[in-house]
Amino acid sequence: MRSSQRDADTAEAFESLRFGARHLLATAETQLGLLPSDTVQSRWVYQLDVLHTALDRLDELHEQWLQTRDALPIAARPGTAAFDDALAEHHAESWSYLDDWATHGKALQEINSAVRQARSPLAPLPAPAPGRRGTARG
């Protein structure tokens, strides 16, 4: 019962992110290419790959759920055993991929933060003012 509730809660939490997830991944990949190599965490490439794979699998499982739901008897509505059992099975199949997002999704924020903190390649370092030295006035 607990794992079924966990699976449903995790699926519900991801739902608001699901439709923008591909855009988030594409943005992170673009940002990763803009970062100086010495600021890139080696795990980020791996984490983005895990997120891509998980999202692909979640999309496949969502399509399977829609087919399963449409094949249920007309009387199978939310709250009936037939519907609820099929949905619980879908959530159980999806959970590990949702867990991948919960575990590795932070890489998206880390990459975005690294880009915001990185010095822009378009903005040169300010040159010291000519004729000024670090002497103290007395």
Beta strands, then each sheet from edge to edge (+ up, - down):
end
